[in-house]
Amino acid sequence: MSSGRAKREADNGRCNINVVQLEGLALMKIIKHCHEEGAGNTEVAQGVLLGLVVDERLEITNCFPFPRHADDVDEEDYQLEMMRHLRKVNVDHLSVGWYQSTQLGNFITTQLLESQFSYQTSIEESVVLIYDPIKTARGFLSIKAYRLTPEAINTVQERDYTPEALKKMRLGFESLFQEIRLVVKNSHLVNTLLSELYELMPSSEGKQFLDLGTMSTLDRQLRCLMDYVDDLSQEANKFNNFQRQNAKQLQDKHKFMQKRAAENAQRQARGEPQLPDEDISKQFKPIAPLPRLDAMITSGQISNYCKQISQFCSQSLGKLYVAKALQQEKK
């Protein structure tokens, strides 16, 4: 712990997390909470991650969920009380981030950005774990760790999302979040228990993961992608309207200046005093710049959907080739 703190101090307060090590027990708690709370509805399950930092590795050893539908409970007081109780029983009680469930990878939102910014500015090594119960139910464990990039933190701190500010910060949807490599670690006793449980499993267990039907999942992902493409199209129309209004105002301002210069030239030729210079900004009020945060987040979610669909199709094609080979061997 001291070596990790010295490393951050040497880097002028910049915390570098290269890998997230997740204990198997904490992973099972996250999976249990997300499946119980998300069963039959689209509610998002959230909770706190506990652990410690060793050099450039973040070790997550425990977690606990946020209270559900408890309007009279303050979340900060609840977290402090839980950490106090865990400390009494000699369990890691230092907060190192939070976790959240998602439906088919739909997690890049303004709320996630603001929450991770709040965590990462108060606790520098904080990460957010995104768990997808739907994808996991099909046989692919889907849990990923993310952190905000330094450019994203600076931009959210400034609260300036105009195109000029984003260009200055060199921030785009691809550099909004940084994915951290995640490793699941189990103790030797847990590995021994898993080996014994695997031998006790019936031979028919797990055959549902070889299901070749992909239309339902692919259809849902494509529909979600279409919705976000429509949202991005609306954002593009807003930006185009802003560009047209700005160009029209510049054209009107140029015409006004030309007209005023011609009038002053005529008055000077007649020996009359020139018209006083008026403040053009009062007559032509500048149009408020259009924030591009929503468009950037939507683009990031579209990119994430495209990666997931590509990965899902590759895995499905692999299943089909395996099934084809087995069928030919059977004949």
N, C-alpha and C positions, 0 to 999 in steps of 0.2 A: 504493500500500500504506500509506503514511504517512497519507494523507487518510482511509482507511478506519479506521485505528487511532485517529486523532484523533476521528473521528465516534463510535466506540464509547466512548471515554473521556468524551466530552461527554454521552453518554447514560447515564452511571453504570454502564458495563460492559455495557449491554444491546446485543446485536448484532442489527441489523436487516438481514435479507437479503430483498430484494424480488424479485430475479430470479436465476435460475441459468443461466449461459451454459455450455453443454456443447460442447466441440470435437468435430467429426465423427470424428476419429481415436479419441478416447476412447470415443465411442458405439459405433463398430465393434468395439473391443476388448471392451466389455461384451456386445454382442450375440453375438460369436463365443464368448466364454467361457460365457455362459448356454446357448447352443444346444449346445455340445459337452458340457458337464457335465450338462445336463438331458435329453440325448437318451436316450429309452427308459426313463427312471426319473423319480421325483418328488423327487430330491434338489435342495436349494437351492444355487445358486451365489452366492458372496459374494466381495467384493473391496474394495480400498481406493481412494478417490478422491484425486487430487492436483491442486493448483491454488493459487489465491491470491484474496484479497478486494480489490476495487477499489470504494471508496465503499460502496454498498449492493448491489453485484453480486458474486456468487460465480462465479468463472471456473474451470471444471474442464477441465484441459488434458491429463491423463494418468490412468492407473489401472493396477492390477495385481491379479491374483486371489490369494485365500488358498490355501495349500497344501491339496491334497485328500488325505484319508485318511493324513495324516502325524501320527500320534500322538506321535512322538518329537521333533517340531518345535514349538518355542514360537512362537505367533503374534506376540507382541510383538517378540521377537528377530528373527523373519523380516521383519516390517514395517520395523524399524529398519535391517536389513541392506539391504533393497531400496531404501529411501530414500537410504542412504549411496551405493549404486552409482549411482542416478539423479543424485545431486548431482555425482558425479565426471564424468558426461557432460553436465553443464550442462542438465539437464531439471528442470522444476518438481518439487520433492520434498516440498512441504509438504502434510500430510494435511488434507483439508477434509471428510472424511466417508467413507461406504462405500456400496456398492450390493448389491442382493439380487434374485434372480429370484423369480418367483411363478407359481402355476398358477391361471389364471382369477381373478386378483385376490384370492386368499386370502393376505393378508400381515399383517393387523392381529392381532398375537399379543402375548402377554406377553414373549416373547423379543425381538421387535422393539422393544417399549417399553423394556425394560431396556438393550438394546444402544445404542439412540439416546440414552437418558439418559446412559449412560457416555461416549459420544462428545461429546455436547453440553455436558456439564459440564466435560470436560477440554479440548475444543477448541470454543469458543463458536459459531463459524460453521458447524459441521458440519451436513451434510444427509445424508439417505438417499435414494438413487435406487432406485425399484422398477420392474423391467422384467418384462414379461409376454411370454414367447416364443410362447405359444399364440395370443394375440390378434394379435401381430405377424405370425405366419405366415398369418393370414387377410387381411392387407393393411392393418392399422391399427397404426402404430407406437405401442406402449404403453410409455411410460417417464415416470414422474412423480417429482417431488422433494417430500420432506416434512421437516418439522421439528416438534419438540415445542413446544407452546404454553407460555408462562410458567406458566400455572396447572397444567399437567401436570407440569412440572419441580418446582414447589413441592410438589405432592402426592406424587410419587415420592420426593422427598427426605425428607418426613415419614414415609413408609411407613404412612400412615393412610388406609385405603380404606373407612372406615365411611360410612354415608349422611350423618351429620352433618358429617364432615370434607369430603366431596365437595360438600355444599351450601354449606359455608362458603367453599370455594375456588371455587365456581361452575363446577365441572368436570363436563362430561357427555361422552358419546361423540362428539358433534359438535364439541367443542372440545378433543379429545385431540391430534390432529395438525393441523398447518397445511400446506396444499399451497402450494408456491412455484412461481410461473410459471417454466417451463423453455423456454429458447431454444437451438436447435442452430445453431452457427456454423461455417462452413467458410471456409478461405482462398480467394483468387481462383484459385489454381492447382488446388485441389481442385474448385471449381465448374466450371472449364474441363474437367477430367478427367471429371467426372460428365456434362457435356453431350456429350462425345465418346462415352462409354460408352453413353449413352441412344440415340444415333444408330446404334450398332452392335447394339443389342438387336433380336432378331427380333420381328416384328409380333405373333406369337402369345403373347409373354411378358406375363404379368400377367392373362391371361384367367381364371385360376383365382380371382382376387379377385372376379369377377362371379358366382360360384356362388350360386344362389338357395336352396340347401339350408341351412336354419338350425336344423333340429330337433336335430341332434347337439350343437351348442354350447349352444343354449338349454336342452336337456334336462340337460346337465351342470351348468349354472349354477343351474337350478331345484333340482336334487338337492342341491347344496351349500348353497343357501339353506334348504332344508327341514331339513337337518342342523343348521344353526346356529339355526333357529327352535326345534327340539327342545331344543337346549342352553339356549337362553334360557328356555324353558318350565320346564326343570329348575331353573334359577337362581331363577325366580319362585316355584316351589314351596318351595324352601329359604327364601326370604325370607318367604313367607307363614307357614311353620311357625315361624320365628323370631318373627314378629309375634304369632302365637297364644300361643306360650310366654311371651312378655313380658307380654301382656295377662293371661294366667292368673296369672302371678306377682304382678302389680300387684293383681289382684282378691283373691288369697289374703292379700297383705300388708294390704290394706284391711280384710278380715274379721278378721284377727288383731288389728289395732289397735282395731277396734270391740269385739271380745270382751274385750280387756284393759281398755279404758275402762269397760265394763259391770261387770266383776269388781271393779275398784277402787272404783266407785261403791257397789256392794253392801257391800264391806268397810268403806268409810268410814261407811256408814249403820249398820253393826253396831259401829262404834267400833274396828275392827281396823286394823292398819297396812296401807298400800297395798303392792301387789306392786312390787318394784324394776323400774325401766325397763331392759329388755334391748336390746342392740344388734340391731336388726332385720336389719341387713346380714349378721350372722353366721348368722342363722336362714334368711334368704332371700338366698342368694348371687346376685349379679347375673349375668345370662346374657351371655356374651361376644358383642359385636356382630359381625354377619356382614359380612365384607369384600365389597365390591361391584365389585372390579376386574374379575373374570371376566365378570360380567354387562355391565359397561360396554364391555369389549373385544368381547364377542359382539354387542352392539347396534351397535357401530361397524362390524363386519364385515357384519352384515345390511344396514345402510344403504349400505355400499359395493356389495354385491351388487345391491341394488335400483337404484342409480344405473347400474351397468353393464348390467343387463338392460334398463332403460329406454332407454339409449343404443343398445344392440345392436338392440332392436326398432325404434327409429326409423330406424336405418341400413338394416335389412332391409326395412322398408316403403318406403323410398326406392328401393331396388333393384327391388322388385316393381312400383312405379309406372313406373319407367324401362323395365322389361321389357314391361309392358303397353302403353306407348306405342309401343315398337319393334315389338311384335307387330301392333298395329293399323295402323301405317304400312306394314308388310310386306304386310298383306292389301289 
